[in-house]
Amino acid sequence: MVDNQEIELKNVDYVPSELDDFYSDESLYNINSWGADLSFRELIERYKEGSIIKPEIQRNYVWDKAEASRFIDSILLGLPVPSIFLAKPKINEEKLLIVDGYQRIMTVFDFVENGTFRKDGKSFSLTNSDKINKKWRGKTFKELNENQQYKIKGTTIHSIIFVQIKPQNDTSFYQIFERINTSGRTLQPQEIRNCIYQGDFNSQLIILNENEKWRKLFGNEEIDPRMRDIEFILRFFAISSKNWATEGEGTISLKKFLNEFMGSNESKSQAILEQREKQFDETIDFIYQKFGENAFQNLSAKGEYTNKFNPTIFDSIMISTEIALQKLGKVEDNDLPNKRYELLQNPIYQDLIRVRTTNKERIAKRISLSLETLYGLKYE
């Protein structure tokens, strides 16, 4: 069960059934793990040389200044700090992925090495609060005395390191990340994918997410630090691939499907990635031009737009538009806004975007109805 409070975005009209998306892999695991006490000095050096890998996107740092300051304060006071989890992607690889502990490692790295707080780019001085010991309250790392600086760098943090031997697939590795993460802010699915599937496709999703027209259509110009906006772009590529339709009828686990799609061999092909970038940019440009900023919004009971991004409307309109552009080339239809309003008033379509939205037959039906209503084409 996904925590609704954790996943909810104020500008997104989530479908309840998708909030409960959960799957369990039937595989049995063979995992080797061991403990190591690493000093923050060693963690900083290994991070700088690239042998400890953080999630690719830097915006997923979520601690505020008070949380970060309290952590530094705990180190200086000599209080014990929670263990971190690191993973070796492969048995014979020396690099380590940060599974749990990213906030802690980055907090110390920024305080000691950069001197700036990554969320605002300002000087990283500890908060001037009575919750922070007055000996170092309001100070930067450089303003601490020598013994205090040594204290931070020399403090060790217990690290649990593991390597998955069997099964050798990314879906199971995803579950390890999801279940072993112990921080107060549970990782979102796309944050975990960002750790596991680092590479050109992951980088591409991050770049596409900055598209100005997409930001306006999504309804929030600020990048989501939890990467849920990026997941919608991945979702577009995955569902438009029709890979979900290959295994008969029934309901898909959207979470598992997106994992497998992101880790697939075709997602490593440079030619396919170039095609996807063009596919996304052209479709977004067309939708923004023809439908405006409320393109992916539903209607209220009064027939007015809700000002909330709707994932299933996004799926159907994005995919049907992408198909139409491929088949027709240019679409010169000035009546498209009225056709979309007609689509949203259709009770069959409303049912398809609200109920059992991950059922394969219903995915196909909502795309088909959108394609036929907007562009007069059949979904094949």
N, C-alpha and C positions, 0 to 999 in steps of 0.2 A: 504494500500500500504506500503510495506516495503522499507525503505530507502536503496538503493543499496550501497551507500557509507558506511553506518553503518554496513551492513552485510557482505560486500565483504572481502574475504581473498585472499591474493595475490597468494597463491598456490592452490586455488580451482577454478575449472571451473564450475561456477554456471549455472544452467539452468534458463533462464529468467522467465519462467512461475512459478518456485518455489519461486523466489524472491517476487512475488506478492501474495503469499499464504495468504489469509485472510478469516476469518469466523466470523459470528456474531451469538451468541446464542439467541434463541427466548424467553428465560426465562425473566420474570420480577423479579427484585431484591427487597428483603426486608432486608435492612441493617440499623443497629444502629451504630451511630458514635458520638463521643464526643471529646472534646479537653482537653489537660492537659499540663501544663508547667512543664517540667522535667529538672532538672539541670544535667549537664554533670557528676557531682559526682554520682547522682542517676543512670544515664544510665550506667556508668562504673561498679557500684556495682551490678546492676541487670544483666548486661552482664556476669560478673564474676560468679554469682550464677546460671546462666542458665535460668533466667526468661525472658530474651530478647534473641531471637535466630537469629543469622545471617545465611545467606546461608551457606550450609555445607562446600563447598570448599573455602579455604582461598585465592586462587589465583585470585579470581574475583575482587580484589581491583585494580582499574584502574587509580586512580589519580597518577600523577607524584609528585616529591618532591616540585616543585614550586606551584602546585595547593594546596597541603596539607599545605604548609607553609603559603600561602595566607589566608587559612581558619583560621588557628590558629591566624594569624595576625589580622583578622577581629574580632575574639573573644576578643583579648587583647585590641583592640581599642574601644570595646563596640558597634560595628556595629551590626545591626540586621542580623540574619542568617535565611535562609529559613526553613519552617516547615518540620517535618518528618512525615511519615505515618507508623503506626504500626497496625498489624491485629491480632485479636484473632482467631486462627483456629477453635475453638469451643466455644459456649456460656459459658459453665461451666469450661473452661480452663483458667488459669491465665497467661500462657506463651504468649508472643507476638512475632510475626514474623516481621522482618524489611522489609517493602515493599519499602519504599523510604527513603533514609537517611543513607544507609550502609557506603558510603564513609565518610560522616561527623562523624558518630559515631566511626568508626574504626580509623579515623585520630586522634581524641582526645584520644581515648583509647590507641593507640600506643604511642602517644607523652607523655601522662601522666603516663601510667602504665608500658609499656614495655621499652620505651626509644629507641626503634629501629624502623626503617622504614620498613614495611613488604615487600616492593617490592625488596629491595636489602639486607635486614638484617643488614644494617649499623646503626650507631648511628643516632638518629632522632634529628638533629639540624636544626633549621630553615635556609632556604637558605640565603646566604650572598649576598643579592640583594637589590638594592635601592627601590624595590617594597615592602620591608619589613621594618617596623619602626626600626630605628637604635638602639632603646632601647633594643630590643631583637633579633636583626639580628644575625644569626649564633649561637644562643644559644639553648641548650637542655632545657627540662623542669626543670631539677635539677639546672640549672644555672640561672633560673629566680629567682627574689626575692620573698619573701613570699606573698606579695600582688598580684603579677602577677600570682602566682600559684593558689591563692584563686580565682582570677578573672576567670581563665579558669574553675575550678571545679564548681564554683558557678553560672556560666552563665546558664540561662535556655533557652531551645529551645522548641518552641511550637510543641506539638505532637498531631496529629489527629489519634485517635484510632477507629477502626471500627470492627464490627463483622457481618458476613453474616448469616442471619437467614434462608432465602430462596433465591434461591433453594439450596438444600443440595447436590451439586455435585462439583467436582473439576474443571470441564471445565469452569464453570461460575467464579469460584474463580480465575482461570488463567486470565480471561478477566479483572477482577478487578485489578490484579497486573499490567497487560499490560497497562491499560488505566489511572490508578491513578498515575503511576510512573512519576515524574516530573523532575528528574535530567537531567543534560545536556547530559548525555550519556544514551540513552534509553536502558533498559534491553533487552537482546536477549531472544528468546523463551526458550532456555535451562537454562538460568540464572533464569528465572521465575519458571520453573519446579524444579530447584534446591532448590528454596524457599518452594514450595508447597509440593512436594513429597519427603520430607526427610525420609530416611529409608534405609533399606538394599540394595534395588535395586539402589537407587541413589548413595550410597557408592560404590557399585560394579562397576557402570559405571565409576566413578572417578578413581578407581584402574585399570580397564581394559584399560583406556585411556593412562596409563603409560607403556603399553606393548611396548618394544623396537622395535619389528618388525612392529607393527602397526604404531608407530611414523615414521618409515622409509617409510612405504607404503603410509602414509598420506602425506609425503613430507615435514614435519616440525617437528624437534625433540623438539621444544619448545612447551609446553602446551599452548593452546589458553586461555588467561584469560577471554574471553567472552564465553567459553564453547561450541563453535560451533563444535569442533572436537568430543566432547562427544555426541553431538546430532547425529552424523553419526553412532556411535555405537548403540545408541537407535534405530535409523532408521533401522539398520540391523535386530535387534531382532523383531521389530514391523512388518516389511514387511515380514520377513520369517515366522511369525506366521500365515499369510494368513487371519487374522481377517478383513482385509480391503475388502475381497471378499465376505463377508456374507450378504451384503445388496444390491444385484442387481448390475446393471450397473451404469456407470457414473463416475464422478471425485471425488476423496476424497480431503478434506482439510488435507494436510500432518500435519500441525500444530495441528489441532484438534485431528487427529488420534494418533499422538505421545503423546498428553496429556492424552487421554483416556487409551492408552496402559500402560503408566507409572503409572497411578493411578488405574489400574485394580487389581482385587483380586489375579490373578495368579502372578502378579509382587510382591506380598507380600509372596509368597510361598518359603520357604527355599530350598525345593527340586528342584523347577523350577529354582531358581537362581543358584544353583550349576550346573544344566544342561546347563544353558546359558553360564556360565563361561567356561565350558569345550568346548561348541559349538564354542564360539568365539576364544579361544586360539588355538584349533586344526585347525580351518579354516584359521586363520591368519598364523599359522606356515606353513601349506601346501602351501598357495598362495605365501608366501615369498620365500619358497624353490623352487617352480616350476616356478614361473613367474618373480621373482625379484622385485626390488623397483618400477618399472614402471607398476605394475600390474593393477592399477586403473587409468591409464592415457589413453587419447585418442590419435589418430593420427592427425598430421597436414596435410595440403594439399600436402606436400612433402612426406608423409608416415613415418614421424619421430614422436617419442613420444613428447608430448607437455610439459612435466615436470609439469603438473597441475593435481591435484586430481579431478576426475570426479565423482560426487555423483551417477549418474544413472549407470555408469559402475561399480562402487563399489557395488551398490545394486545387480545387475544381476550376477556379477561374484562371490561375496561372497555367495549369496543365492544358486546359482547353484552348487558351490563347496561344500557347507555345505550339500546339498541334496545328492550329489554324494558320499561324505564320509560316510554318513549314510547308503546309499543303497549298496555301493560296498566295504565298509571297506577301504582297501588300493587301491590307484590308482597309478599304475606303468606305466605311459605313458610319455615317454621322448619327445613326439611330442607336448605336451601341449602348449609351447610358440608359435609354428607355428599355432596351432589351434586358439589361442587367436588373433593372428595377422589376421588370416582369418576372425574371428568374427568382428573385428574392421573395416575390409574392406568391410563388407557386408552393402550395402546401406539401406536395410530394418532395420538392427540393428541400424545404424546411425540415422535413422529417429525416431526409438523408444526411443533412449536416448536423443533426442533433442526436440521433439515436444510432447505437451500434456502428459508430463511425469507422471502426477498424475492421469491419466485416468486408471481405473481399468483393462480394457481389455489390454491396452498397457503395464501396469506393468507386467501382466501375460505373455504377448508375449515376452518382452525383457528377462525375466528370462527363459522362455521356449527355446528361440533361443540360449541363452548362454549355457543352460544345454545340449541341443542337439548337438551343435557344439563342445563343449569342451569334453563332457563325453558320448555322444551317448545315453542319457536318455530322457524320456518324462516327462514333468512337469504335475503333476496330482493334 
